[in-house]
Amino acid sequence: MENIKLNWSLVCYDNFDIENKLKLKNFLESDELKTIIKSFSDKTIVVLWWDWTMLRAIKEYNDKNLPFLWINFWHKWFLLNSRESITPEFNYVERKYPLLEVEVWVNWHKRTEIAMNEIDIRAGAWKMIWLNISLSKRQKINIEWDWIIVTTPAWSTWYNRSLQWPIIPHTLNAFAITPKAPWKPRWQSPILINDNEIVWIQNTWRKHPVEIYCDWRPFLTVEENNDLDITIKKAKNMVKVIIAKNYIDTWDNKVLQEQWFEV
């Protein structure tokens, strides 16, 4: 991911094969982009291209507590403004989206990371894993399975949806815990929780390898026979998102369209 400074803001984009991405290349060199940035009274992070560019920008710059303007230049996307909706005169609204924070203790060493979309916990070495899952250290369930996802409303359309769990509306204060190929309990269904809950996960038996991913990127691999203690919760900082007013209905209706609803 490349970035350039324009006035008081930062523009992030994917530089790969940019000579063949004429719309993006021309926009980066245009006076239109400069005019759009000048319309903001505060510093802004402008992200161009597609969803994964957006995710990398969030990871790198969200601690600055600045708003993000996401503009699509690809053929498929979910949480970006369409290129047509962003003009020098555009009006906008600002929304806040939650982030997940994962804290992992392995043999008395701690690692932390954030994710906007999901935290994936997967069985490694082709072995099912047995974990205890508690909510705020109260209720508990023991699951033997291949893979589990904790997802935010922003990305419940992704693997959460492919595992046949309903999509969460963007404005709902909730997370989903979705198992893939659970063995015990055999018919374990996804779990919808308030976003103020703390998900606590431990391996108390069968300490097989575990792989942890944040927004589909490898974060940590826990080797066999290691104690594992994972805490997943809503992060302190939220993502500030700028959305074009003339695009807000389309933005919200994507949740229905992903469920085959005609809007």
N, C-alpha and C positions, 0 to 999 in steps of 0.2 A: 504494500500500500504506500502510495506517494502522498505528499502533502505540500501545499504552497500557501503562503500567507498573502491575503488580500485585505488591505486596510487593517482593521483590528480583528479579522476573523481568520479561520483556518479552513482550507478546502482539502478534503481527502478523496482519493480516487485510486482505482486500480490501473497501474501503468502497463500491465501486460498487453502486448499487441495493440498499443494505443493508436498506432498509425492507421490501423484498419477500423478503429472505432471513431468514425468521422464525426458523429453527432456529439460524442463526449469531447473529442479534441477541439472541435469548433466552439463548444460551449465554454471550455476552459480558457480559451483565448478571446472570448467575446466581451464587449462592454456590458452586455445584458447581465452576466454574472456579477460584475462589479457593481452594477446598479442595484441588483437584488441584495447584495451584502450591505450596501450603504443604507438600505431601508431599515435595517435593524439598529436599534439604539445601543444594544449590548453586543459583546463578542458572541460569535456563533460558530459552531462546528458544522460545516456544510459537507455532506457525504454524497458522492456521486458514484453510480454504477448499479450495484445490486445488494441483496440482503447480506452476503458475507462480508462485503466492504463495510457495511453498517456495523456488523458485529465486531469486527476488528477495531473500528474506530471507537466504539463504546468501551471496549476493554482498555484501550490506550488512553482515552481522554475523559472518561466519565468522572474521574476524581476531580476534574477542574470545575464541576458543577455548572457547566454551560449548556445551553439548549442546542439540540441537533436539528438540522434541516436535512432530511433525506430525500434525494431526487433519483428516480429510477432512469437508467439508461440500458435496461436489459429487457428481454421478452417476457420474463416471468418474475414476479416479486410479490411480497405480501405487505410489509410495513414500510413502504416508501411512497412518497408523493409521485404522481405521474408527472412526467416531464411537461406535459401540456398545462398542468394546473399551476405551474410556477412561472410567473411573469414578473417583470419589474414592478408592476402595480398590484401584486396579489395581496389579499388580506389573509390573515391566518389566526389560528387558535393554538394554544399551547396545552399539551397534555403531559401527564407524568405516568410512566410505566415502571412497575417494580422490577428489581433485579433479585436473583437468587444469590445467596452467599453460601458457599460450602467450606466447611472447616474439617480437615481430616487429621486425626491423630494416629500415627503408626509408630509403635514402639517408642512412645514419649517424644516424638517429633511432630510438629504441627505444620500443615500447609493450608493455605486459604486461596480461594479464587471466586470470581463472580461469573454469572451467566445471565443473559437476558431471556433466553429461550428455555433451556432445560439443563438439568444435571442427569447424566446417564451413569448408572452403576451396572457393570456387566461382569458376568462370569468369565474368568480367564482360563486358559489351558484346557478348554473344552470340558470343563467340569461345572456342574451346577453348584451354586453357593447357597448357604443357609444363613439368613440374617434375621435378627430381631429388629422390627421397626416400631418405634414408639412416637406418639405425638405429645410434645412438651413433657416427655417422660411420664405420661399417664397411660393411655391405652397402648396395648402392645399386640403385635401380630407377628407370627413366625412364618416366613415364606421361604420355600426352596424353589429356585427359579434360575433363569438364564440372564435376565436383564430387567431392570426397573428404571422408570423415568419419573423425575419430578419436574413438572412443567409449569410455566407461567401462562397467563391468558394470552400474552403476545404471540406464543408459538404453539398453542395447543392444536394448531392445524397440521403440525408436522408428524412426527412418529406417533404422538398421542392419538391423532386421528386415524392413522393407518392401523392402529391396534383396536379400532372400533369404539373409541371413547368419544363422547360428544365434545365439540369445541367449546371453549370457555369464552364468553363475551369479553371484549377488551376491558370493559369498565367494571367487571365483577372482581371483588376483592377475594380471590381464591386461587389456590394452586391445585394441581391434580397429581396423584401418585398412581402411575400406571404400570402394571407388571406385564412382561412379555414371557410367554410360555411358562406360566407357573406350574410347578409340579405338586406342591403341597402348600396351601389348600389348592386342589385341582381347579376349582371354579372361582378362584379369587378375582373379584372385579376391581376396576379402578376405584380410587378413593378421592373424593373431592373434599378439600379442607380449607378453612379460613386462612388467609395469607399471614395472619399473626401467629399461626402455629409454628412450632419448632419440630422438625423431623429429625429424629435421633436414630441412628442405625449402628448396630454392632454385630460382629461375627462371634458367636459364642460356641459354635461347633462347626466342624468341617471347614477349617480355615484354609480354603482353596484360594488361588490367586483371584484378585478383584481388580478390574480396570474402571477408572473413573474419567468421564469426559464432561467437559463444559462447553455448551454450544457446539457439540460435535467435534471438538478438538481434544486430543488426549491431554489429560491433566496429571494423572498419577496412576501408577500400577503398584498394587500391594502384592508382594510375593507370598507364596504359600507359607502357612504356619505363623503368620504375623497377626497380632491383635489389631483390630480395626475399630475405630470410633469415628463416625461421620455425623456432623451436624449440618442440616440444611435449613435455612431460614431466609426471610426477606431481608435484603441488604439495607443498610442505613440510608444510602443515597438512592434516589430514583432517577430514571432517565427522563430528561425534559425533551419533548418532541414537538416540533413545529409542524402543523398540518394546515394546508391550504383550505380556507373556508369553503371554496367551491368544490372541494374534493372530499369533505368530511363524510358526506353520506355514502360515497363509494367506499371510503376507508372502513366505515362501520359495517356496511353491507357485505363485505368480504366474508365475515363470519358466517352469514346466512348462505352465501353462495357456495362456500366450501361444504355445506351440508345439503346441497342440491336444491336450495330454496330459490325460487325465481323472484328477483327484485328489480 
